[in-house]
Amino acid sequence: MKVVVALDFSDISLNALDFAVALAEKKDGEIILVHVIEAVFDFASQASVALESMHADAEKLMKKSIVERKNTGLKFRSVIKEGTASISISKLATEVGATLIVMGTQGSSGILKSLMGSTTINLIKEATVPTLVVPAESDPSFIQKVAIAMEFADDETDFIEWVIGLSKRWESGLEFVHVQTGLENNVDQKISELVKFMETNYPKTPTKIHKFYAKTAVEGLDQYLEENENVVLVMSHHHKNVWDQILSRSQTMKMIFHSKVPILVMP
């Protein structure tokens, strides 16, 4: 597993690094630390001096972060970029053939707030690699299972198989969650087809499916997460119902719980 970790040396990003290390340690892995310098200066002379200082500071902190985790047995390397963080991180992950991008975020309450922040949203939009968003309060030792949010779209099978492989690597349980927001057609039939798919292709993997009724997809997922905080929630970037609500500026922030779970976004 090759994991790119976005690092700005804050406690939040260092917690995300420790989260990535804990997951990568499950099997042999490589951690690539990337720090992006985003700076605007009025004069070229200012830029030259400031950038040199920023690079020196970043290199020093990179080395410190790696030394502190040298006993993990993982391979580490570091990269310092200049530019827009979301674009630079996404491009690097593609270039190195990363399995996963991990970045920290200031989790607050609910899915909406845990994904707030321009860099997080922009990275999710840009990335062609699965991106794990880790709230500040997340503890990898607390994670016991992976839950896949389902809309029963035609393109979900491929990422389901990828996530199943990841859950096995992480030695975690697997669950599925579907939120019914209206009079959807053939939901029970689609659930039966999912069960059959799992029994045929992954007979040794127990299949547990949760179905919630809610006004919106986000509210339904919040209901699930209120009862299941020891989970990594997986959503596809193509889950239009969820992302329309998350990215909509008019979406109110009426959350009924305070969940702080990592969210894995599939491109």
N, C-alpha and C positions, 0 to 999 in steps of 0.2 A: 504494500500500500504506500503510495506516494502522496503526501498531504502538504498542501500549501497553506501556511498560517499567516494571516495578516497581522502585523505587529506594529503597534505604535508605542509600546513599552508602558502603557497604562496598566493598572491592576486588572482591568476588564480584559485586555488583550492577552495578558500573561495568564489569566485564568483559562482563556480559550486555548492557549498553547498547552497548558497542562491537561486540558480536556483532550486535545488532539494526541498528545503523548500517550495518555492512558488508553485511548482507542487503538493507536498504532502499535502499542506494545502487545496487544492481543496476538499479533503475528509480527513477522519481520516487517519493518517499515522504514520509511525515510521522511523526515520532516524538513520542508523548505520554508525558512522564515523570510518573509518579504516585508520591507519597510518602504513606504512611498513618501517621498518628500514633496509636499504640495506648498509652494511658496511663490509669492508675487512681490516683486521689488520695483521701486521707481527708477532705480539707476543700476546700470550694469556693474558698477564697482561694488555696490551693496550686494548684488546677487552673487558675485564671485566669492566674496569673503564669507557671506552668510552660508552659502551652499557648502563651502569647504568645511565650515564648522559643523554644519548639520550632518554631513557625511561622517566626519570624525566621531561625533557623538553617537550616531547610529551604529557605526562599526563597533564602538566600545560596548554599547548596550547589547548588541547582537551576541558578541563573544561572551558576555556575562550570562546572558540567557541560556546559551548552549552549555557553558561550563557547569551551570547549576543543574543541568539535566543530563550530564555525561554518563551517569551510571545507569541510564535506562536501556543501554544496548542498541539504541536506534542510531541511524545515520542522520546527521544534521548538516545543512548548508544554509548560507544566508545570501540574500540578494537585496540590494538597495536600488530603488528606482526613483526617478523624478517624473512628476506628471500628475494626472488625475488618478486617485487611488483605485476606484472601481475598474477603470479601463486597464491600468497597469497590472493589477492583480489578476484580472480575468485573462489577459494576454499571456502573462507568465504561466498561469496554470495550464493553458492550452499548449504552450511551447514545450513545457517539461513533461507533458503527458500525465498530469496529476490525476489521482483518483478522486480527490476531494479538496475543497477549499474550506477552511475553518476561520471564522472571524467572530470576535466578541461584540456584544452590543449591550447597551444599558437597559436591561429588562426592567419592566415596571409592572403593568398588570394587563393580562390578556394578550392574545395574538397580535392585535393591532399595535399596541405600544411596544411589544417586544421586537417588532420589525420596523419601528419608526427610526428615522435617520436617513439622510440622503445617501450616504455612502453605502449603507446596507441595501437599500432599495435599488440603487443604481448597479451595485455589484450583482444582485439577483437578476436584474434585467440584462446585464452584459454577459454573464458567465455562461459558458457552454459546458461547464463541469459542475457536478452536484455541489451545493454550498450549504454548509452547516453553520447556522447562526446560533451562537452560544450566549445566553444571558449571563450577566455577571454573577448571579447566585447559583448557577448550575454546578453540580458536583458529579463528575463522571462515575464515582463509586456508587452513586445512588441510582444510576440508570439500570433498569432491568429488562426493558423491552423496547421494541420499535413498533410504532403504530402508523399504518399507511392510511391517509385520508383518501377515500374513494369517491369518484363521481360516476364511475362505470362508463367512462369514455373509451372510445375504440383504441386509443394510443396508450392505455395504462399498462398493458401486459408487459411491455419491455422494461419499464422502470420497476415494476413489481419484482421481476426476476433479479434485477440489479440489487434492489433493497434486500431481498431474501438472502442473497449472497453476502451482503454487508452485515446483516443481522447474525448470520452464522459466524462470520469473522469476529464480530463483537461478542459472540457467545451470549446473545440476548434473545428473549422471547419475541414473538411476532403477533401483531393484531391488526385488524382492519376496522376502519370507522367510516360509516356513511351517514350523512345528514340529509334527511328528507325535509325539504322546505315547502312542498306543495303536493299536488296530485301527480306525482311522477308515475310513468307507466312501467310496468314489468320490473319493479325493484326487487321483489321476492325472487323472480326468475333469474335476475342478474346475480343476486346473492347465491342462488343455487349453482349457477354457472361458475362463480368464483370458487365455491367449495369443491366442485368437480375438478376445476383446473388445479387446485392445490392437491387434491387427493391423487390425481393422475401424475402430476409432475414433481410433487414434493410430499410423498406419502408419509415421510417421517417428521414432517413439520406440522405441529398442531395448528388448526385453523380456528381462530376466535374472531367473530365478527360482531361489532356493535352498531346498532342502528338508533339514531336519535331523530326526534321530530323538533324542529325549531323554525322560527321565522326567517333566519338567515343561516348560511353555512357557518359563518364565524361563531354565532351563538351556539350552534350545535357542537362545534369542536370545543368551544369553551366548556360546555357541559361535560364532555368526555374528559378533558384535561383537569377539571375540578376534582374528578374522582381518580385520576391517574397522573400523578406528578413525577413518577419514576420512569419517564418515557421520553424517547426522541420522536417527535411528530414529523412525518414525511408528507410533503405536499408537492404536487407537480406544478411547475410554472404555468402549465396549460389548464390548470383548474380554474376556469374562468369565473365561476360563481364566487369562489373564495377571493381571488385576487382583485376582482372588481370592487369587492367590499373593502379589502385592505388598502388599496391604492386610491380609493375615492376620497376626495377632500371633504365631501359632505358627510362621510360616515361618522356617526356619533361615537363617543368613547364610553358607551354604557356597558362596562364589563361586570359580570356577576361573580368573578373570582379573581384571585391573584396568583396565577400560575406562572412559573418561571422555568419553562422547559425549552430545551434546544429544538430548533426547527430545521429539518433537512429539506432543502428545496431542490427538486429535480428540474433540470433545464428542459 
